[in-house]
Amino acid sequence: MHTLGNRLFFVYILAMPFTSAFALSGTINLPIIAALFLLGFNVIQNVKNKSLPINFINNEVVLISLFLFFVLISFLVNGLAYSFSLNHTLAYFSSFLLFFISPYLFFISHTSPKQLLASTLKVVFIAVLISSLFSLFEFTLTNFLSINVTDFIPRANVKEYDPLITGFLIRSRGFAEESGHYGFMMELFAPLSIYYLYFSNFCTLKPMIKNIATFCIVISIITSFSVSSFILIPFSILLAIVLKFNLIRNDLFRNYKKILLTIFVVLIVWQIINAFIPLNEILQITLDEKFDSFSLNDRQERSDYFWQKFPKLPIENILFGSGPSWYKIFEHDDSYTFLSVYQTIAFENGLISLAIFLMVIFFVLIKLYQIKHIISIFLLTSFIAGLLHYNNISNYWYPWFWFLLAFIMFYYYSFQQKYAKN
């Protein structure tokens, strides 16, 4: 594969965490800029080749194309007269084309899949580590030195961000717009980083460096104080282990002493940190505040509005949607938007579009379940966390989950499918 293509691809991966920091506007950020360059390269290369690579046209790509078709229909029927509806329609198209189709096209066009796999895992780890270190840097400066890092880093959205936890600690958010969004990214990419460090055989770092990096990643997730991450990460790990138990059963029994030792060391380190920073108390207060807060009530009110309003819509709106940016078409303010991707898709684009979206998820899940390699444990952990977290946020325009889907499909077609055929 062309060296320029590799560089553009890796720059895109490094840019993915920067969904808010250094953004040019509320819609133009570094991932979009990097993705546009990658898309341009993909288009030029495939025009030169005069053909698309094998496995590009598959169930997922066809379904996503069909999904975008129904998004367009919903816009033409409901939102054609509104510029804000056009903006949201373009957000759907750019998200799927730039963040899923383009990376996937690059993945399966590459002539050295194993080399690309190793390099991708390495660069994802670097992106995660940079984000983690900045998150810790931000948390330390903000809470202990009273230095607002935001004053030195331009952000197009949420410039004044002051989410207090326990009344005195301010959560870190890395390069994302909010702390919960940073936690979402870490749920998707931290498992891949752990796989790269300890299980891939690609990482050549010394054990001490690996452990320090892992420590930074874990602590940065904690300092985000994302309740969703606190719940979804352990749940997703346990569920992935249960679903893939036959794959790792022998390894678990063979290495149970190392596993117990690792758990013991983690608990000791936690208690040492807890002696200086009351983590147990902070986590308990964080959970109490989250489940008894305006945020939870607001989320519940929006969900209740969906279930009250959606079933009463005309049948054509139920099936085909009320248009991207429906709340403005209905002359509502932002307080009526849904904090769930699934509810957002259903209301904006209809049940048919939601069904197509879930079919994409289903086909990727089938591929993921068929992967008979330990990497599937980590991919499944990320996949489960992403699906569940999408019930708590509606930001489908972030690149992280779509990159994960593209990576899963790349691994399946480049390694598992070929292995199965042989």
C-alpha positions as CSV (number, residue, x, y, z in Angstrom):
1,M,0.0,0.0,0.0
2,H,1.1,3.5,-0.8
3,T,3.2,5.1,2.0
4,L,1.1,8.3,1.8
5,G,-2.0,6.2,2.4
6,N,-0.5,4.7,5.6
7,R,0.5,8.1,6.9
8,L,-3.0,9.6,6.2
9,F,-4.6,6.6,7.9
10,F,-2.4,6.8,11.0
11,V,-2.9,10.6,11.2
12,Y,-6.6,10.0,11.1
13,I,-6.4,7.5,14.0
14,L,-4.3,10.0,16.0
15,A,-6.9,12.7,15.3
16,M,-9.9,10.7,16.4
17,P,-9.7,11.7,20.1
18,F,-9.8,15.4,19.1
19,T,-13.6,15.7,18.7
20,S,-13.7,19.0,20.6
21,A,-10.1,20.3,21.2
22,F,-8.7,22.4,18.4
23,A,-12.0,22.2,16.4
24,L,-12.5,24.9,13.8
25,S,-16.2,25.0,14.5
26,G,-19.0,23.0,16.1
27,T,-19.1,20.7,13.0
28,I,-15.5,20.9,11.6
29,N,-13.0,19.1,13.9
30,L,-9.7,17.4,13.4
31,P,-11.1,13.8,12.8
32,I,-13.3,15.2,10.0
33,I,-10.4,17.0,8.4
34,A,-8.2,13.9,8.6
35,A,-11.0,11.7,7.3
36,L,-11.5,13.9,4.3
37,F,-7.9,13.5,3.3
38,L,-8.1,9.8,3.8
39,L,-11.3,9.6,1.7
40,G,-9.7,11.6,-1.1
41,F,-6.8,9.2,-1.1
42,N,-9.1,6.1,-1.2
43,V,-11.1,7.5,-4.1
44,I,-8.0,8.3,-6.1
45,Q,-6.5,4.9,-5.5
46,N,-9.6,3.0,-6.4
47,V,-10.2,5.1,-9.5
48,K,-6.6,4.2,-10.6
49,N,-7.3,0.5,-9.9
50,K,-10.6,0.7,-11.8
51,S,-12.2,-1.7,-9.3
52,L,-13.2,-2.0,-5.7
53,P,-11.4,-4.5,-3.5
54,I,-12.9,-7.9,-2.7
55,N,-15.2,-7.9,0.3
56,F,-16.0,-4.2,0.0
57,I,-19.5,-4.9,-1.1
58,N,-21.1,-6.9,1.7
59,N,-24.2,-6.9,3.9
60,E,-23.0,-4.1,6.1
61,V,-22.1,-1.7,3.3
62,V,-25.3,-2.4,1.4
63,L,-27.4,-1.9,4.6
64,I,-25.6,1.3,5.5
65,S,-26.3,2.6,1.9
66,L,-29.9,1.7,2.4
67,F,-30.0,3.4,5.8
68,L,-28.6,6.6,4.2
69,F,-31.2,6.4,1.5
70,F,-34.0,6.4,4.0
71,V,-32.3,9.3,5.9
72,L,-32.4,11.2,2.6
73,I,-36.1,10.3,2.1
74,S,-36.9,11.5,5.6
75,F,-35.1,14.8,4.9
76,L,-36.8,15.3,1.5
77,V,-40.3,14.6,2.9
78,N,-40.0,16.5,6.3
79,G,-37.0,18.8,6.4
80,L,-36.3,20.0,2.8
81,A,-37.4,23.6,3.8
82,Y,-35.1,23.7,6.8
83,S,-31.4,24.4,6.7
84,F,-30.8,22.8,10.1
85,S,-32.4,19.6,8.9
86,L,-30.0,19.6,5.9
87,N,-27.1,20.0,8.4
88,H,-28.2,16.9,10.3
89,T,-28.7,15.0,7.1
90,L,-25.1,15.8,6.1
91,A,-24.0,14.7,9.6
92,Y,-25.5,11.2,8.9
93,F,-23.8,11.0,5.5
94,S,-20.4,12.3,6.7
95,S,-20.4,10.0,9.8
96,F,-21.0,6.8,7.8
97,L,-19.0,7.7,4.7
98,L,-16.0,9.3,6.5
99,F,-15.8,7.3,9.7
100,F,-16.9,3.9,8.5
101,I,-16.8,3.4,4.7
102,S,-13.5,5.2,4.1
103,P,-11.5,3.5,6.9
104,Y,-13.0,0.1,6.0
105,L,-12.1,0.7,2.3
106,F,-8.5,1.5,3.3
107,F,-8.4,-1.6,5.6
108,I,-9.4,-4.1,3.0
109,S,-7.4,-2.5,0.2
110,H,-4.2,-2.9,2.0
111,T,-1.7,-5.4,0.6
112,S,-0.1,-6.3,3.9
113,P,-3.0,-7.0,6.4
114,K,-0.8,-8.3,9.2
115,Q,1.5,-5.3,9.0
116,L,-1.5,-3.0,8.9
117,L,-3.0,-4.9,11.9
118,A,0.2,-4.4,14.0
119,S,0.5,-0.7,13.0
120,T,-3.1,0.1,13.6
121,L,-3.0,-1.4,17.1
122,K,0.1,0.5,17.9
123,V,-1.2,3.8,16.7
124,V,-4.6,3.3,18.5
125,F,-2.5,2.6,21.7
126,I,-0.5,5.8,21.1
127,A,-3.7,7.8,20.6
128,V,-5.2,6.4,23.8
129,L,-2.0,7.0,25.8
130,I,-1.7,10.6,24.6
131,S,-5.4,11.2,25.6
132,S,-4.8,9.5,28.9
133,L,-1.7,11.6,29.8
134,F,-3.5,14.8,28.8
135,S,-6.5,13.8,30.8
136,L,-4.4,13.3,33.9
137,F,-2.5,16.5,33.2
138,E,-5.8,18.4,32.8
139,F,-7.2,16.8,36.0
140,T,-4.1,17.7,38.1
141,L,-3.7,21.3,36.9
142,T,-7.4,22.0,37.2
143,N,-8.0,20.5,40.7
144,F,-4.7,21.0,42.5
145,L,-3.1,24.0,40.8
146,S,-6.3,25.9,39.8
147,I,-5.1,26.2,36.2
148,N,-7.9,26.0,33.7
149,V,-6.4,24.1,30.7
150,T,-9.3,25.2,28.6
151,D,-7.9,28.7,28.5
152,F,-5.0,27.4,26.5
153,I,-6.8,25.0,24.2
154,P,-9.4,26.3,21.7
155,R,-12.7,24.4,21.8
156,A,-15.6,25.3,19.5
157,N,-18.2,23.8,21.9
158,V,-18.7,23.8,25.7
159,K,-15.9,26.2,26.3
160,E,-17.1,26.8,29.9
161,Y,-17.0,23.3,31.2
162,D,-17.1,23.0,35.0
163,P,-18.7,19.6,36.0
164,L,-18.2,19.4,39.8
165,I,-18.0,16.0,41.4
166,T,-18.5,15.7,45.2
167,G,-18.6,19.5,45.3
168,F,-14.9,20.1,44.8
169,L,-13.4,17.9,42.1
170,I,-13.7,18.8,38.4
171,R,-13.8,15.8,36.0
172,S,-11.3,15.5,33.2
173,R,-12.5,15.2,29.6
174,G,-9.4,14.9,27.6
175,F,-9.8,16.2,24.0
176,A,-13.6,15.3,24.0
177,E,-16.5,17.7,24.5
178,E,-17.6,16.2,27.8
179,S,-16.2,13.8,30.4
180,G,-18.8,11.1,29.5
181,H,-17.8,11.3,25.9
182,Y,-14.2,10.8,26.8
183,G,-15.2,7.8,28.8
184,F,-17.1,6.5,25.8
185,M,-14.0,6.7,23.6
186,M,-11.9,4.9,26.3
187,E,-14.5,2.1,26.5
188,L,-14.0,1.5,22.8
189,F,-10.2,1.9,22.5
190,A,-8.7,1.0,25.9
191,P,-9.5,-2.7,25.4
192,L,-7.6,-2.7,22.1
193,S,-4.7,-0.9,23.8
194,I,-4.5,-3.6,26.5
195,Y,-4.6,-6.3,23.8
196,Y,-1.8,-4.6,22.0
197,L,0.4,-4.3,25.1
198,Y,0.0,-7.8,26.6
199,F,-1.5,-10.2,24.1
200,S,-0.7,-9.2,20.5
201,N,3.0,-10.1,20.4
202,F,3.4,-6.9,18.4
203,C,4.4,-4.7,21.3
204,T,8.2,-4.5,22.1
205,L,7.9,-2.2,25.2
206,K,9.5,-3.4,28.4
207,P,7.0,-4.8,31.0
208,M,7.5,-1.8,33.3
209,I,6.6,0.6,30.5
210,K,3.5,-1.5,29.7
211,N,2.4,-1.4,33.3
212,I,2.9,2.3,33.6
213,A,0.9,2.9,30.4
214,T,-1.9,0.7,31.6
215,F,-1.9,2.5,35.0
216,C,-2.3,5.9,33.2
217,I,-5.1,4.6,31.0
218,V,-7.0,3.2,34.0
219,I,-6.6,6.3,36.2
220,S,-7.6,8.6,33.4
221,I,-10.9,6.7,33.0
222,I,-11.4,7.1,36.8
223,T,-10.7,10.9,36.7
224,S,-13.4,11.3,34.1
225,F,-15.9,10.0,36.7
226,S,-18.1,8.7,34.0
227,V,-20.8,6.6,35.7
228,S,-21.5,4.8,32.4
229,S,-17.9,3.8,32.0
230,F,-17.7,2.6,35.7
231,I,-20.7,0.3,35.0
232,L,-20.2,-0.7,31.3
233,I,-16.5,-1.5,31.3
234,P,-16.7,-4.3,34.0
235,F,-20.1,-5.5,32.7
236,S,-18.8,-5.7,29.1
237,I,-15.6,-7.5,30.2
238,L,-17.6,-10.1,32.1
239,L,-20.2,-10.6,29.4
240,A,-17.4,-10.9,26.7
241,I,-15.7,-13.6,28.8
242,V,-18.9,-15.5,29.3
243,L,-19.7,-15.4,25.5
244,K,-16.2,-16.4,24.6
245,F,-15.5,-18.7,27.5
246,N,-14.8,-21.8,25.4
247,L,-12.1,-19.8,23.6
248,I,-10.2,-18.9,26.7
249,R,-11.2,-21.6,29.1
250,N,-7.9,-23.5,29.0
251,D,-5.9,-20.2,29.3
252,L,-7.9,-19.2,32.4
253,F,-7.3,-22.5,34.2
254,R,-3.6,-22.6,33.1
255,N,-2.9,-19.1,34.2
256,Y,-5.3,-18.7,37.2
257,K,-2.4,-18.0,39.6
258,K,-1.2,-15.0,37.4
259,I,-4.8,-13.8,37.1
260,L,-5.3,-13.9,40.9
261,L,-1.9,-12.2,41.4
262,T,-2.9,-9.5,39.0
263,I,-6.2,-8.9,40.8
264,F,-4.4,-8.8,44.1
265,V,-1.9,-6.2,42.8
266,V,-4.6,-4.0,41.4
267,L,-6.5,-4.0,44.7
268,I,-3.3,-3.1,46.6
269,V,-2.5,-0.3,44.2
270,W,-6.1,0.9,44.5
271,Q,-5.8,1.0,48.3
272,I,-2.4,2.8,48.1
273,I,-4.0,5.5,45.9
274,N,-7.0,5.6,48.1
275,A,-4.8,6.5,51.0
276,F,-4.0,9.8,49.3
277,I,-7.2,10.4,47.3
278,P,-10.4,9.0,48.8
279,L,-11.4,7.1,45.6
280,N,-13.9,4.8,47.3
281,E,-15.7,7.8,48.8
282,I,-15.6,9.8,45.6
283,L,-16.9,6.9,43.5
284,Q,-19.8,6.3,45.9
285,I,-20.7,10.0,46.0
286,T,-20.4,10.1,42.2
287,L,-22.9,7.3,41.8
288,D,-25.2,8.8,44.3
289,E,-25.1,12.2,42.6
290,K,-25.7,10.6,39.2
291,F,-28.7,8.6,40.2
292,D,-30.2,11.4,42.2
293,S,-29.5,14.4,40.0
294,F,-31.0,16.8,37.4
295,S,-29.1,14.9,34.7
296,L,-30.9,11.7,35.5
297,N,-34.3,13.4,35.7
298,D,-33.7,15.2,32.5
299,R,-32.7,12.0,30.7
300,Q,-35.8,10.3,32.0
301,E,-38.1,13.1,30.9
302,R,-36.7,13.0,27.4
303,S,-37.1,9.2,27.2
304,D,-40.7,9.5,28.6
305,Y,-41.4,12.1,25.9
306,F,-40.3,9.7,23.2
307,W,-42.5,6.9,24.4
308,Q,-45.5,9.3,24.8
309,K,-45.0,11.1,21.5
310,F,-43.6,8.5,19.0
311,P,-46.5,5.9,19.1
312,K,-49.0,8.7,18.4
313,L,-47.3,10.0,15.3
314,P,-48.9,9.3,11.9
315,I,-48.0,5.9,10.6
316,E,-45.8,7.4,7.8
317,N,-43.7,9.2,10.4
318,I,-43.4,6.1,12.5
319,L,-42.1,4.2,9.5
320,F,-40.1,6.8,7.7
321,G,-39.3,9.4,10.4
322,S,-40.1,13.0,11.2
323,G,-36.9,14.4,9.6
324,P,-33.3,15.0,10.8
325,S,-33.3,17.6,13.5
326,W,-37.0,16.8,14.1
327,Y,-37.2,18.9,17.2
328,K,-36.6,22.1,15.3
329,I,-39.1,21.1,12.6
330,F,-41.6,20.7,15.4
331,E,-40.5,24.1,16.7
332,H,-39.0,22.7,20.0
333,D,-35.8,23.7,21.6
334,D,-32.7,21.5,22.3
335,S,-34.3,20.3,25.6
336,Y,-36.5,17.9,23.5
337,T,-33.6,16.1,21.9
338,F,-33.1,12.4,22.9
339,L,-30.0,11.2,24.7
340,S,-30.1,7.9,22.9
341,V,-28.9,7.0,19.4
342,Y,-31.7,4.5,19.0
343,Q,-34.5,6.9,20.0
344,T,-32.9,9.6,17.8
345,I,-32.7,7.4,14.7
346,A,-36.3,6.1,15.3
347,F,-37.8,9.6,15.7
348,E,-35.8,11.3,12.9
349,N,-35.7,8.5,10.3
350,G,-38.3,6.0,11.3
351,L,-38.6,2.4,12.4
352,I,-37.4,1.1,9.0
353,S,-34.1,3.0,9.4
354,L,-33.7,1.8,13.0
355,A,-34.3,-1.8,11.9
356,I,-31.6,-1.4,9.2
357,F,-29.2,0.1,11.7
358,L,-29.8,-2.8,14.1
359,M,-29.3,-5.3,11.2
360,V,-25.8,-3.7,10.6
361,I,-25.1,-4.3,14.2
362,F,-26.3,-7.8,14.0
363,F,-24.2,-8.8,11.0
364,V,-21.1,-7.3,12.7
365,L,-21.8,-9.2,15.9
366,I,-22.1,-12.4,13.9
367,K,-18.7,-11.8,12.4
368,L,-17.3,-10.9,15.7
369,Y,-18.6,-14.1,17.3
370,Q,-17.1,-16.1,14.5
371,I,-13.6,-14.8,15.1
372,K,-11.7,-17.6,16.9
373,H,-8.8,-15.6,18.3
374,I,-8.2,-14.0,21.7
375,I,-8.5,-10.5,20.1
376,S,-12.3,-11.2,19.8
377,I,-12.5,-10.9,23.7
378,F,-11.3,-7.4,23.5
379,L,-13.2,-6.4,20.4
380,L,-16.4,-7.9,22.0
381,T,-15.8,-5.9,25.2
382,S,-15.5,-2.7,23.2
383,F,-18.5,-3.6,21.0
384,I,-20.8,-4.3,23.9
385,A,-19.8,-1.2,25.8
386,G,-20.4,0.9,22.7
387,L,-23.8,-0.5,22.0
388,L,-24.9,0.0,25.6
389,H,-23.4,3.5,25.9
390,Y,-25.3,4.5,22.7
391,N,-28.4,4.2,24.9
392,N,-27.1,7.1,26.9
393,I,-25.8,9.5,24.2
394,S,-27.0,10.5,20.8
395,N,-23.7,11.6,19.3
396,Y,-23.6,9.2,16.3
397,W,-21.2,11.7,14.6
398,Y,-18.3,10.7,16.7
399,P,-15.8,8.4,14.8
400,W,-14.9,5.9,17.5
401,F,-17.6,3.3,17.2
402,W,-17.6,3.3,13.4
403,F,-13.9,2.8,13.4
404,L,-14.3,-0.2,15.7
405,L,-16.9,-1.7,13.3
406,A,-14.5,-1.2,10.3
407,F,-11.7,-2.8,12.3
408,I,-13.8,-5.8,13.2
409,M,-14.8,-6.4,9.6
410,F,-11.2,-5.9,8.5
411,Y,-10.0,-8.5,10.9
412,Y,-12.8,-10.9,10.0
413,Y,-12.2,-10.8,6.2
414,S,-8.4,-10.6,6.4
415,F,-7.8,-13.3,9.0
416,Q,-10.8,-15.3,10.3
417,Q,-12.5,-15.9,6.9
418,K,-9.3,-16.9,5.2
419,Y,-8.4,-19.2,8.2
420,A,-11.8,-20.8,8.1
421,K,-11.6,-21.5,4.4
422,N,-8.2,-23.1,4.8
